[in-house]
Amino acid sequence: MGRAALLPLLLVAAAGRAGVSAAGGPEVRSLRGSWWLANGNGSVVLRGEVPGCVHTALHRRGLIQDPYYRFNDVTYRWISLDNWTYSRTFKTPFDDRKWQKVNLVFEGVDTVAQILINNITLGRTDNMFNRYSFDITSVIKEVNFVEVRFFSAVSYAAEQSRCHKAYSIPPACPPPVQKGECHANFIRKEQCSFSWDWGPSFPTQGIWKDVRIEAYNHYHLIYFSLTSFFEKSAQQWSLEIESIFDVVSSKPIAGLVTVNIPKLQTQQTFSVKLQPGEGSVVLLVNINKSSTVEAWWPNGHGKQTGYNMTTTFIMEAGYQIEKSSKAYFRTVELVQEPIPGSPGLSFYFRINGRPIFIKGSNWIPADSFQDRVTYDTHKCIVACFSPLFHKTCINFLFVFDRLWLLLKSAADANMNALRVWGGGVYEQDEFYDICDEIGIMIWQDFMFACALYPTDQYYLESVRAEVSHQVRRLKSHPSIILWSGNNENEAAIASNWFSIPYADREVYIKDYVMLYVKNIREIVLTEDKSRPFIASSPTNGLESVKEGWLSQNPYDTHYGDTHFYDYSNDCWNWTVYPKTRFASEYGFQSWPSFSTIEKVSSTEDWSYTSNFSLHRQHHENGNDQMLQQIGHHFKLPQSTDPIKKFKDMIYLTQVMQAQCIKTETEFYRFSQSEIIRGEGHTMGALYWQLNDIWQAPSWASLEYGGKWKLLHYFAQNFLAPLLPVAYEDKGVLYIYGVSDLHADHKLTLRVIVHTWSSLEPVCTLAKEGVTVKAQSAVPIYKESIDDLLERCRNCTRKSCVITFCLVGEGGLQSPTNHHFLSSLKDAVGLEKSHFSASVSQQDDIYIFVLQTTAIAPFVSLDVGNIKGRFSDNGFLMTEQKKVVVFYPWEPTGVEELEKSLTLTSLVDVV
């Protein structure tokens, strides 16, 4: 292990299961499927699926409504407050006398439970994120009765808090607006299941991952991982393979391990000796130097090449294990070094030696009930990899593949990274498999968020087991580029969120260092030397370390990453945004589409000020903040038809959110290559947040179910690999050429000025020979607004709008961008356009041809509940005709699409 630590940082992913290819191998039998489920006093008894939870079992049996319907998050609190028991009988599928060891293995128990078999207690669980294995060799019979007796997570967390008498561990409870439960920080469970400012409180109980019987003799493979490194001096890739075994033999077991990677003409055999007990075998495989190794690259920067690899263990005990996996090669470095002309340090990622601008979003759990976050197999990934989904896959994708749809939507919007946020769950294996395949880099938080945490010995032991398990499980994935200790807990102490008296501060600082540095960090450094670790986000990185792991101001723009939210200042004003090194959280709320809200509401709820609308908003003053931000630039709806008024309001919140995050993200992108007054070199923009956990107002760009909000369509453009970005400063218009491309390009900048009242441009400018440099942001145009308006006669700030794009040879073209010269509520000449749309089918896609009689800002196409996405949406329509493609996610037809289509633009809001 020591040798590997000296190599540059790199990672290889392993997928697949250990297979047994000779007699005498282990017996593995899953206990998935139907179990009995009963509440504490036995008044409710039903069948429930495993993996699963109590809520979904009750819903499937028709004993409760959809938990997301209207006010059911509060109505169904009783479910979480009761104690439930899962039980089943099973026949032992083998002769138990033939085996030295038989284990009952739970990959995930949610959360506090007593485990019994044949009325004998095997042990207890109290950590949702851990793997539990119980030795049942001496108690297993021919027919067995297994029970998992759950204890309410809410009651347990409260009891743990009461028992911690030395000092309080804030926060005690979430804000009342969240309608949540208290003391989430006292239980190792999905923190947001006790509520969050974008989600409901559903503290679930259940067996949420696989449960199985494993029987074996001699030895058994528990973990298998691959990490790879590049030795610069030797110009050679090597592969570190770690195998962790449970050896039940009383004597050491010797044998041979052969590693074979055919495409890289690499095969090596090692002699190994397994000692009794649990231990690891670490092998270092040098890749054949004469083979060309293709590296794994993030989305937009190259291919995600992986190599099939077989590892065969032939031990003297008589049976062999053959492990098939996928080897990926890539290096990752987090670069924190001085920047000329600026105080502080850089904060950016180098992948395979190349600096990469990180662009994407933040991931939260896709559902309150993890068994509904389904991912079946890879059946359709190859067939459906392009947006032109094959008909045979459309229905499969929607029914079985929520993970694929959400992650593919991220990649389709030109994202190359997601941050798995620390208040949710470590995602299922398939999540990371998909990210490996489509090039989505993962910033992986450990599951601690917006709270302080206890550090008693029992709690720390649980956390240590959790972290060891999760790092061993996940470290093979090339997509994971960073481990981060927590979400916002450094900032919570530094900014004194919880009003801790200054005299008591040292206790909490000591706890912080104990948990994230002396425990989590130490385990990560031991288990995984292939990628960087930071203690928190936001953090000042190395500066935080220098200050004892807690900086005075974790939001300092000269170091590390920042989180930034401002709902009162005008979001179109780029000067309010921090010129940070790395923006890892920022955002604005909007409401999901009416078709999404309609499923969980009734007619009386369809108003912006209804009890339902207030109940669904879990962020203090969130609905009012949206109105305030809309009011800066748009007229608020005044329709006398309450449902039209509600729909108009939803539309405006989405327009506002899209335009706000566009402005902020473009600011971060054009700041990457410059230092102004010591600030800049911004190398990351991850907006908050990608996905939704339920149907409610939130910061998400993908609604619950995967429908794209206008923000996600905007993201497709503002995260494009080539983009012109405009901003104004003191009456001067600047346009930057932003590029993620790997080569410089000579391009033509086209600037077009329209009056709002005409589809005919009043003037155009073509600036040829514009050089846009590779992976940078450079100024390419500068002109005072007054000069521009004078040149384009009959133009004023209120009567005209500017659009612009970059065009090169060989079809290279940026999206068309826009710059507003005034608020749209002040725009002069905007007329109500007469829209028409024709729909036709072409293979598996649908072509929408739109025609307009006038310029139309923020044109939105909506086909209600028909699942799929458009090629573009929310656009400024400055030409009479526009073609938009619809990619369905389920079978549909021309007639159905025509009937469902709603066309809205800004002038339709009354």
HELIX and SHEET records of a PDB file:
HELIX    1   1 GLY A    2  ALA A    5  1                                   4    
HELIX    2   2 VAL A   54  ARG A   60  1                                   7    
HELIX    3   3 ASN A   72  THR A   75  1                                   4    
HELIX    4   4 ARG A   77  LEU A   81  1                                   5    
HELIX    5   5 ASP A   96  LYS A   98  5                                   3    
HELIX    6   6 ALA A  153  CYS A  163  1                                  11    
HELIX    7   7 PRO A  176  GLN A  178  5                                   3    
HELIX    8   8 ALA A  184  PHE A  186  5                                   3    
HELIX    9   9 GLN A  191  SER A  193  5                                   3    
HELIX   10  10 PRO A  262  LEU A  264  5                                   3    
HELIX   11  11 GLN A  370  ARG A  372  5                                   3    
HELIX   12  12 LYS A  391  PHE A  400  1                                  10    
HELIX   13  13 ARG A  402  ASP A  412  1                                  11    
HELIX   14  14 ASP A  429  ILE A  438  1                                  10    
HELIX   15  15 GLN A  457  LEU A  474  1                                  18    
HELIX   16  16 ASN A  489  ALA A  494  1                                   6    
HELIX   17  17 TYR A  502  ASP A  504  5                                   3    
HELIX   18  18 ARG A  505  TYR A  512  1                                   8    
HELIX   19  19 VAL A  513  ARG A  521  3                                   9    
HELIX   20  20 GLU A  522  GLU A  527  1                                   6    
HELIX   21  21 LEU A  542  LYS A  546  1                                   5    
HELIX   22  22 TRP A  574  VAL A  576  5                                   3    
HELIX   23  23 PHE A  594  GLU A  598  1                                   5    
HELIX   24  24 THR A  603  ASP A  605  5                                   3    
HELIX   25  25 ASN A  611  ARG A  616  1                                   6    
HELIX   26  26 GLY A  622  GLY A  631  1                                  10    
HELIX   27  27 PRO A  642  PHE A  670  1                                  29    
HELIX   28  28 LEU A  710  PHE A  718  1                                   9    
HELIX   29  29 ILE A  785  ARG A  791  1                                   7    
HELIX   30  30 GLU A  809  GLY A  811  5                                   3    
HELIX   31  31 LEU A  824  ASP A  826  5                                   3    
HELIX   32  32 VAL A  894  SER A  900  1                                   7    
HELIX   33  33 LEU A  906  ASP A  908  5                                   3    
SHEET    1   A 5 ALA A  18  VAL A  20  0                                        
SHEET    2   A 5 GLN A 320  ALA A 327 -1                                        
SHEET    3   A 5 TYR A 307  MET A 315 -1                                        
SHEET    4   A 5 ILE A 253  ILE A 261 -1                                        
SHEET    5   A 5 THR A 266  LEU A 274 -1                                        
SHEET    1   B 4 GLU A  27  SER A  30  0                                        
SHEET    2   B 4 VAL A 211  TYR A 216 -1                                        
SHEET    3   B 4 LYS A 101  PHE A 106 -1                                        
SHEET    4   B 4 TYR A 132  ASP A 135 -1                                        
SHEET    1   C 6 VAL A  45  VAL A  50  0                                        
SHEET    2   C 6 GLY A  33  ALA A  38 -1                                        
SHEET    3   C 6 THR A  85  LYS A  91 -1                                        
SHEET    4   C 6 VAL A 143  PHE A 150 -1                                        
SHEET    5   C 6 ALA A 113  ILE A 117 -1                                        
SHEET    6   C 6 ILE A 120  THR A 125 -1                                        
SHEET    1   D 2 VAL A 109  ASP A 110  0                                        
SHEET    2   D 2 GLY A 206  ILE A 207 -1                                        
SHEET    1   E 2 PHE A 194  TRP A 196  0                                        
SHEET    2   E 2 GLY A 199  SER A 201 -1                                        
SHEET    1   F 3 TYR A 219  GLU A 231  0                                        
SHEET    2   F 3 GLN A 236  VAL A 247 -1                                        
SHEET    3   F 3 GLY A 277  ASN A 286 -1                                        
SHEET    1   G 3 VAL A 332  VAL A 335  0                                        
SHEET    2   G 3 TYR A 348  ILE A 351 -1                                        
SHEET    3   G 3 ARG A 354  ILE A 356 -1                                        
SHEET    1   H 6 PHE A 533  ILE A 534  0                                        
SHEET    2   H 6 ILE A 480  SER A 484  1                                        
SHEET    3   H 6 MET A 441  ASP A 445  1                                        
SHEET    4   H 6 ALA A 417  VAL A 420  1                                        
SHEET    5   H 6 ILE A 358  TRP A 363  1                                        
SHEET    6   H 6 GLY A 684  TYR A 687  1                                        
SHEET    1   I 2 THR A 562  PHE A 564  0                                        
SHEET    2   I 2 ALA A 583  TYR A 586  1                                        
SHEET    1   J 2 ILE A 675  ILE A 676  0                                        
SHEET    2   J 2 GLU A 679  GLY A 680 -1                                        
SHEET    1   K 3 LEU A 722  ASP A 729  0                                        
SHEET    2   K 3 VAL A 732  SER A 739 -1                                        
SHEET    3   K 3 SER A 776  SER A 784 -1                                        
SHEET    1   L 4 CYS A 763  VAL A 772  0                                        
SHEET    2   L 4 HIS A 745  THR A 755 -1                                        
SHEET    3   L 4 CYS A 800  VAL A 807 -1                                        
SHEET    4   L 4 ASN A 817  PHE A 820 -1                                        
SHEET    1   M 4 SER A 836  GLN A 842  0                                        
SHEET    2   M 4 ILE A 845  GLN A 851 -1                                        
SHEET    3   M 4 LYS A 881  PRO A 888 -1                                        
SHEET    4   M 4 GLY A 868  PHE A 870 -1                                        
SHEET    1   N 3 PHE A 875  MET A 877  0                                        
SHEET    2   N 3 ALA A 856  ASP A 862 -1                                        
SHEET    3   N 3 THR A 902  THR A 904 -1                                        
END                                                                             
